[in-house]
Amino acid sequence: MGQLDRITQQPDVMGGKACIRGMRVTVGMVVGQIGTGHSVDEVLADYPYLEREDIMQALRYAAWRAEEREVVLAPA
């Protein structure tokens, strides 16, 4: 996984959800905007304090999380 230095998680910011650079903008909010058909440029216009690399890292983070798999352990 590439470096995700713009993705932060802090218990006191947005309930510990993955955010962009400690701001109250979650990865889910950004990915949701892209998923509903907004372009990167439209997201940048809606959130002028974000940078293109913020959005790219949010997408990479979401893709990485989607690839995780849960391993069910047998009961002890």
C-alpha positions as CSV (number, residue, x, y, z in Angstrom):
1,M,0.0,0.0,0.0
2,G,1.4,3.4,-1.0
3,Q,1.8,6.1,1.6
4,L,-1.4,7.6,2.9
5,D,-0.1,10.6,4.8
6,R,-3.2,12.7,4.2
7,I,-5.5,10.1,5.8
8,T,-5.9,10.6,9.5
9,Q,-7.9,9.0,12.3
10,Q,-8.4,10.7,15.6
11,P,-11.0,9.6,18.2
12,D,-12.1,13.2,18.7
13,V,-12.6,14.0,15.0
14,M,-15.7,12.7,13.3
15,G,-15.9,9.8,15.8
16,G,-12.6,8.3,14.7
17,K,-13.6,7.9,11.1
18,A,-10.9,8.2,8.4
19,C,-10.6,11.9,7.6
20,I,-8.6,14.1,5.2
21,R,-5.7,15.8,7.0
22,G,-7.5,15.9,10.4
23,M,-10.3,18.0,9.0
24,R,-14.0,17.2,9.4
25,V,-14.1,15.7,5.9
26,T,-14.3,12.0,5.9
27,V,-13.0,9.6,3.3
28,G,-16.5,8.3,3.0
29,M,-17.9,11.7,2.2
30,V,-15.3,12.2,-0.6
31,V,-15.7,8.7,-2.0
32,G,-19.5,9.0,-1.8
33,Q,-19.3,12.2,-3.9
34,I,-17.2,10.4,-6.6
35,G,-19.5,7.4,-6.4
36,T,-22.6,9.5,-7.2
37,G,-21.0,10.8,-10.3
38,H,-19.2,14.0,-9.3
39,S,-15.9,14.6,-10.9
40,V,-12.8,15.4,-8.9
41,D,-13.0,19.0,-10.1
42,E,-16.6,19.2,-8.8
43,V,-15.5,17.8,-5.4
44,L,-12.7,20.3,-5.3
45,A,-15.1,23.1,-6.0
46,D,-17.5,21.9,-3.3
47,Y,-14.6,21.6,-0.8
48,P,-12.2,24.4,-1.7
49,Y,-9.9,23.5,1.2
50,L,-9.2,20.1,-0.3
51,E,-6.4,19.3,-2.7
52,R,-6.4,16.9,-5.6
53,E,-4.0,14.6,-3.8
54,D,-6.4,14.5,-0.8
55,I,-9.1,13.0,-3.1
56,M,-6.6,10.6,-4.8
57,Q,-5.5,9.3,-1.4
58,A,-9.1,9.0,-0.2
59,L,-9.8,6.8,-3.2
60,R,-6.7,4.7,-2.6
61,Y,-7.6,4.3,1.0
62,A,-11.1,3.1,0.2
63,A,-9.8,0.7,-2.4
64,W,-7.3,-0.7,0.2
65,R,-10.0,-1.1,2.8
66,A,-12.3,-2.8,0.3
67,E,-9.6,-5.4,-0.3
68,E,-9.4,-6.4,3.3
69,R,-11.0,-9.6,4.2
70,E,-12.3,-10.9,7.4
71,V,-11.0,-14.3,8.6
72,V,-13.5,-16.2,10.7
73,L,-11.8,-18.2,13.4
74,A,-13.1,-21.5,14.6
75,P,-14.6,-21.3,18.1
76,A,-12.2,-22.3,20.9
